């Protein structure tokens, strides 16, 4: 098994070999690290490319723009509206495939126009442990995945990000707003906005790792296990219940398991 140092050197060799890249950059810790290493190795031959849409929280866009600015890296924002992609709003288990395929096709065209050799994404080895149909689109389109190819795990990503003094090294995992809805529920811009407002409110109360899962009239709140007690206090419960009811939720519940990335996929795995 390769050591961390060996994986780091392999990552650098992979990126050096690419020559020029457009990095699919969301602002999360994985894509932030990949962008930082690509910019370090390739300089102006590296472009950060961020797709904006109704599924991308505005807070994440703000943080992505700030990170690229601190890095002094070229940053391109382009529109990729998933709700316009055929089949996406029906919210089948293939929704992420439809989304990723459409986004990467746009990004490949943008990269070609700027004479950039490759498009790279930030998947790591740990991403194999969940249901991710978007990875199929990457393979079909020949997208490179330097972190994955170098054998990086999530812990490796955070370790290198910390060594490089990237402020995002400890940033909680993030995902597009689509992940807040059970498969089969029709997706709309209004539903995305409601969930985003609910999560922004909880973040404003000081919660760090969370999701508000939208089950129609019911909001299922996931926070980290260490923060369950904080949310369960009478005062906080009352504030959260009042605000989420104003957003249109009829029932608000706290998931006793706590935050779980990809928890909506339990129905696919029979858990």
C-alpha positions, 0 to 999 in steps of 0.5 A: 500500500502506498504511503502518504508521501508516495501518494503526494508525489504521484499526485504531483506527477499526474498534474505535471503530466496534464500540462493544462487543466480546467478544475471542476471547482465547487469550493469543497475541501476536495476540489479546493485542494485539487485546485491549489495543487494544480495552481501550484504546479501549473500556474496560469495553465490552471483554470478554476471553473464553477457551475452555478445553478439553483442546486448550488447554495449561494453560501458555497458560491461565495466561499468558492469565489473567496478561495480562488481569489486568495489563491490568485487563480483564474476563476470562471463562473458558468451557468449549468441549470440542472432543472433544464436537463432532461430527466433531472427534475423527475428525481430518479436514482440517475439524477446525478448522472444526468446532472454530471453529464450535462455539466461536464459536457459544458465544461469540456467545451469551455476548456477546449475554447481556452485550449486547456488539455484536460478537465479534472474532478476531485473524487477520492477513493472514499467516494467509492463507498456511496452510490455515485452515478455521476462517476459513470459520466466522468468515465464516459467523457474521459474526465481525469480524477487526479486525487483518485488516480493517486490513491488519495482518501478523504483523510489524505485530502484533509492532511495535505490541505492542512499542510498547505495551510488551506483554510478549508482543510477542516470544512464539513462535507458539502453536497448539492441541494438535490441530496436533500430530497428522496428519490421520486419527489419532483424537484423545483427551484422553490423547493431548493430555495426552501431547503437552502433557507432552512440550512442557512438559518441553522448555520446562523445558530452555530450548527456546523455539520447539518442537512435539512432533508425535505420529505414534502411537508416534513423537514428531517434535520440532521446535525452531527451527533455532538450537536444533537443535544444543542438542537434538542434544547427547548429554546432552540427547538422552539426557534427552529420549529417557528422558522421552518414552519414559516417556510412551509414545513408542517412537521419538523423532526430531529434525526436521532442518528445524526448527520450522515452523508448520502442518507437518502441512499438508504432506500437504494441499499435496503438499509 
